[in-house]
Amino acid sequence: MRLNSDIVIISPHRAVYIESIDAIVIADLHLGFEGIATEHGIFIPKIQFKKEMEELKEILKKVKAEKIIINGDVKHEFSETGHHEFREVSRLYTFLKENFERVIQIKGNHDNFIIYVCRKYGVELYDTLQLGDYFFLHGHENLKLNNITTSNIITGHEHPAISLYDEVGGKEKVDCFLYGRIDSKKFLMLPAFSYFAQGSEVNIIPKNEFLSPLLKRADFREIKVIGVSRETGVLDFGTLDKLRKIS
């Protein structure tokens, strides 16, 4: 599905391709999630890395690009990278370096100490990045849009999703892209690429509880919700304002 003349959602995946900069963009992989969950007494199978790698390989069968941009939170642990996490990030970067001319990592709020892994594998690391007419930031910091000279802003961080209910009260959560305008800028928020990360139910939670400072100040009438799932592909749910009114 095309969001506009330059950005394509690589359906049914939580990734976009931006033609003018020849880049695939994903966000919020949260590698090492299972290990941290185990430390907190929650035991889940270590399958996330396998699932994410399978999805990346599927994406590469559909789209070839010069660059891949990971827009923050490649890893999950806030503190220093653990052994299991380091191994998964290393394997990911090795795979990406074999398939892209440039591998770009935007630093997210979970990406402490990632600089050492990036240096080892030749991955470009930035706090924020301007590329063509796009400005990439993870989205956890409250930046002033007036200081950004590009027309387009791309973020992650929130893990946007919507919750849908059937007539008997059954609930299903669907990951989604948020696309529209904030102030004078075109805005795109990516869903989490993570297999396990919980999504923020943007059609339900109070505005002041959003993680993203940008989303907190958005006019929801200007934000479209584009759902994405392996089962149904890409679905246009209309504006966030209307969706919140009926939820």
Sequence and secondary structure as in RCSB ss.txt:
>XXXX:A:sequence
MRLNSDIVIISPHRAVYIESIDAIVIADLHLGFEGIATEHGIFIPKIQFKKEMEELKEILKKVKAEKIIINGDVK
HEFSETGHHEFREVSRLYTFLKENFERVIQIKGNHDNFIIYVCRKYGVELYDTLQLGDYFFLHGHENLKLNNITT
SNIITGHEHPAISLYDEVGGKEKVDCFLYGRIDSKKFLMLPAFSYFAQGSEVNIIPKNEFLSPLLKRADFREIKV
IGVSRETGVLDFGTLDKLRKIS
>XXXX:A:secstr
 BSSSSEEE TTSS EEEGGGTEEEE    BTHHHHHHHTT    S HHHHHHHHHHHHHHH   SEEEEES SB
  SSS  HHHHHHHHHHHHHHHHH SEEEEE  TT TTHHHHHHHHT EEESEEEETTEEEE S S   GGG  S
SEEEE SS EEEEEE TTS EEEEEEEEEEEETTEEEEE     SS   EETTTS GGG S HHHHT  GGGEEE
EEEETTTEEEEEEEHHHHHHH 
